[in-house]
């Protein structure tokens, strides 16, 4: 566990919050607001909770995706409560950690299905259209290539992903030149994802070239 993650574990309450703007080329597709918090469970265990709401309203019908993910002290997923408000196919997705596995139940219109994902090794919960979840990827990234398993509950798939921490590199954020910690995620349906973090571990920018997507955190006033 990195030094700044250990520092996070000592804190309680809201640790980070903000809004991402999701663009395809230059067209805005969605805005995603999120909040990361931590709380003590029992006498010793700290858990992290990330709640996010992504609204895609450029096209009709509008879609709102709202997952709340909780991680345990071992950085593994503990629970997931996910409302996918799509008028064409609304769903409630519930995840719960059991012994060595994450059980995902998807409740739709008159349907229910379940799937189990092993929790062996490093596991991160991700989504193709909710990007704050990538915050947790940085917890595993090292200068050497690191393998993790990405679980995509809404899509019902898992992927083998390779993380690489490339250190501080130059980039453009909100039309301004800056230098940020650069982490790449290789493999899976997106092929390559570029993540950019500040020195406090806050996720500021995501680039997904294969989808022509850029996700940038809005500057605070």
C-alpha positions as CSV (number, residue, x, y, z in Angstrom):
1,X,0.0,0.0,0.0
2,X,1.4,3.4,-1.0
3,X,2.3,6.1,1.5
4,X,-0.6,8.4,0.4
5,X,-3.1,5.5,0.6
6,X,-1.9,4.9,4.2
7,X,-2.5,8.5,4.8
8,X,-6.0,8.2,3.4
9,X,-6.7,5.3,5.8
10,X,-6.1,7.6,8.7
11,X,-8.7,10.1,7.5
12,X,-12.5,9.9,8.0
13,X,-15.4,11.6,6.1
14,X,-15.3,13.0,2.6
15,X,-11.9,12.6,1.0
16,X,-12.6,13.9,-2.5
17,X,-15.4,15.1,-4.6
18,X,-15.8,16.7,-8.0
19,X,-17.4,16.7,-11.5
20,X,-16.1,15.1,-14.7
21,X,-17.0,16.3,-18.2
22,X,-17.1,13.4,-20.7
23,X,-16.5,14.3,-24.3
24,X,-16.3,12.4,-27.6
25,X,-13.9,14.4,-29.7
26,X,-15.1,17.9,-28.7
27,X,-18.8,17.1,-28.1
28,X,-20.0,16.9,-24.5
29,X,-21.7,13.6,-23.8
30,X,-22.2,13.6,-20.1
31,X,-21.3,15.0,-16.7
32,X,-20.4,12.8,-13.8
33,X,-20.4,13.9,-10.1
34,X,-18.7,11.8,-7.5
35,X,-17.8,11.7,-3.9
36,X,-15.1,9.5,-2.2
37,X,-15.4,9.0,1.6
38,X,-14.0,6.7,4.3
39,X,-15.4,5.4,7.5
40,X,-14.2,3.2,10.4
41,X,-16.0,-0.1,10.6
42,X,-15.7,-1.7,14.1
43,X,-12.5,-0.9,16.0
44,X,-9.9,-1.3,13.3
45,X,-11.1,-1.6,9.7
46,X,-11.4,1.4,7.4
47,X,-13.6,1.2,4.4
48,X,-13.8,3.4,1.3
49,X,-17.0,4.4,-0.4
50,X,-17.3,5.9,-3.9
51,X,-20.7,7.3,-5.0
52,X,-21.0,8.5,-8.5
53,X,-23.8,9.8,-10.7
54,X,-23.2,10.0,-14.5
55,X,-26.0,11.7,-16.6
56,X,-26.0,11.1,-20.4
57,X,-28.5,13.5,-21.8
58,X,-27.1,14.5,-25.1
59,X,-29.4,11.9,-26.8
60,X,-32.9,10.8,-25.9
61,X,-33.9,9.0,-23.9
62,X,-31.5,10.3,-21.2
63,X,-29.7,7.7,-19.1
64,X,-28.5,8.1,-15.6
65,X,-25.9,5.7,-14.1
66,X,-25.5,5.8,-10.3
67,X,-23.1,3.2,-8.7
68,X,-22.0,3.2,-5.1
69,X,-19.0,1.0,-4.5
70,X,-17.5,0.1,-1.1
71,X,-14.0,-1.3,-0.7
72,X,-12.6,-3.0,2.4
73,X,-9.3,-2.4,4.1
74,X,-7.7,-4.8,1.7
75,X,-8.7,-2.6,-1.2
76,X,-11.0,-5.4,-2.5
77,X,-14.7,-4.7,-3.3
78,X,-17.1,-5.4,-0.5
79,X,-20.4,-4.2,-1.9
80,X,-22.0,-2.5,-4.9
81,X,-25.4,-0.8,-5.2
82,X,-25.9,0.4,-8.8
83,X,-29.0,2.0,-10.3
84,X,-28.9,2.1,-14.1
85,X,-31.8,4.4,-15.0
86,X,-32.3,3.7,-18.7
87,X,-35.9,3.9,-19.9
88,X,-35.2,1.2,-22.4
89,X,-33.7,-1.3,-20.0
90,X,-33.7,-0.1,-16.3
91,X,-31.7,-2.2,-13.9
92,X,-30.6,-2.5,-10.3
93,X,-27.3,-4.1,-9.8
94,X,-26.3,-5.4,-6.4
95,X,-22.9,-6.8,-5.5
96,X,-21.7,-8.5,-2.3
97,X,-18.4,-10.1,-1.3
98,X,-18.5,-13.6,-0.1
99,X,-15.7,-16.1,0.6
100,X,-13.3,-15.6,-2.3
101,X,-15.9,-14.2,-4.7
102,X,-18.0,-11.2,-5.6
103,X,-21.6,-12.1,-6.4
104,X,-23.4,-9.7,-8.8
105,X,-27.2,-9.8,-9.0
106,X,-28.9,-7.8,-11.8
107,X,-32.6,-7.0,-11.4
108,X,-34.5,-5.9,-14.5
109,X,-38.1,-5.7,-15.6
110,X,-39.4,-9.0,-14.4
111,X,-36.0,-10.6,-14.6
112,X,-33.2,-11.5,-12.2
113,X,-29.8,-13.0,-12.9
114,X,-26.7,-13.7,-10.9
115,X,-23.0,-14.2,-11.6
116,X,-20.0,-14.8,-9.5
117,X,-16.6,-13.3,-10.0
118,X,-13.5,-14.7,-8.2
119,X,-11.7,-12.3,-5.9
120,X,-8.3,-13.8,-6.4
121,X,-5.4,-11.4,-6.8
122,X,-6.0,-7.7,-7.5
123,X,-9.6,-6.9,-8.5
124,X,-11.0,-3.5,-9.6
125,X,-14.7,-2.8,-10.3
126,X,-15.1,-0.7,-13.5
127,X,-17.8,0.5,-15.9
128,X,-17.6,1.5,-19.6
129,X,-19.5,4.8,-18.9
130,X,-18.7,5.7,-15.2
131,X,-15.2,7.0,-14.9
132,X,-14.6,7.9,-11.3
133,X,-14.2,4.2,-10.6
134,X,-10.8,4.4,-12.3
135,X,-9.6,6.3,-9.2
136,X,-8.9,2.9,-7.5
137,X,-6.7,1.7,-10.3
138,X,-3.9,3.9,-9.2
139,X,-3.8,2.1,-5.9
140,X,-2.3,-0.9,-7.7
141,X,-0.1,0.8,-10.4
142,X,3.7,0.4,-10.1
143,X,6.6,1.3,-12.3
144,X,6.7,-2.3,-13.4
145,X,3.8,-3.9,-15.2
146,X,1.1,-5.1,-12.8
147,X,-1.8,-7.4,-13.7
148,X,-5.3,-6.8,-12.3
149,X,-8.7,-8.2,-13.0
150,X,-11.3,-5.7,-14.1
151,X,-14.9,-6.6,-13.3
152,X,-17.6,-4.8,-15.3
153,X,-20.9,-5.6,-13.5
154,X,-23.3,-3.8,-15.8
155,X,-21.7,-5.5,-18.9
156,X,-21.3,-8.8,-17.1
157,X,-17.7,-9.4,-18.0
158,X,-14.2,-9.5,-16.6
159,X,-11.0,-8.5,-18.2
160,X,-7.3,-9.1,-17.6
161,X,-5.7,-5.6,-17.5
162,X,-2.0,-4.5,-17.3
163,X,-1.2,-1.4,-15.3
164,X,1.9,0.7,-15.7
165,X,2.9,3.8,-13.7
166,X,4.9,6.0,-16.1
167,X,5.7,8.7,-13.5
168,X,5.1,12.4,-13.9
169,X,4.7,13.4,-17.6
170,X,3.4,16.5,-19.4
171,X,-0.2,16.7,-20.6
172,X,-3.0,19.1,-21.3
173,X,-5.8,19.6,-18.7
174,X,-8.7,22.0,-19.4
175,X,-6.7,23.6,-22.2
176,X,-3.7,24.3,-20.0
177,X,-0.3,22.6,-20.0
178,X,0.6,20.7,-16.9
179,X,2.5,17.7,-15.5
180,X,0.7,14.8,-13.8
181,X,1.2,11.2,-12.8
182,X,0.5,9.0,-15.8
183,X,-0.9,5.5,-15.4
184,X,-1.8,3.3,-18.4
185,X,-4.4,0.5,-18.4
186,X,-3.8,-1.9,-21.3
187,X,-6.1,-4.7,-22.4
188,X,-9.8,-5.4,-22.6
189,X,-12.5,-3.8,-24.7
190,X,-11.0,-0.3,-24.5
191,X,-7.5,-1.5,-25.6
192,X,-5.6,1.3,-23.8
193,X,-6.7,3.9,-21.2
194,X,-4.6,6.8,-20.1
195,X,-5.1,8.0,-16.5
196,X,-3.7,11.2,-15.1
197,X,-3.5,11.9,-11.3
198,X,-2.2,14.8,-9.2
199,X,0.3,14.3,-6.4
200,X,-2.6,13.7,-3.9
201,X,-3.8,10.8,-6.0
202,X,-6.9,12.6,-7.3
203,X,-8.0,11.5,-10.8
204,X,-8.0,14.5,-13.1
205,X,-8.2,13.2,-16.6
206,X,-8.8,10.1,-18.7
207,X,-8.1,9.5,-22.3
208,X,-9.5,6.4,-24.2
209,X,-8.2,6.7,-27.8
210,X,-10.1,3.7,-29.2
211,X,-13.4,5.4,-28.2
212,X,-12.2,8.9,-28.9
213,X,-13.2,9.8,-25.3
214,X,-11.7,12.4,-23.0
215,X,-12.8,12.8,-19.4
216,X,-11.6,15.9,-17.5
217,X,-12.3,17.1,-14.0
218,X,-13.9,20.5,-13.9
219,X,-11.7,23.1,-12.1
220,X,-13.0,24.2,-8.7
221,X,-13.9,27.8,-8.2
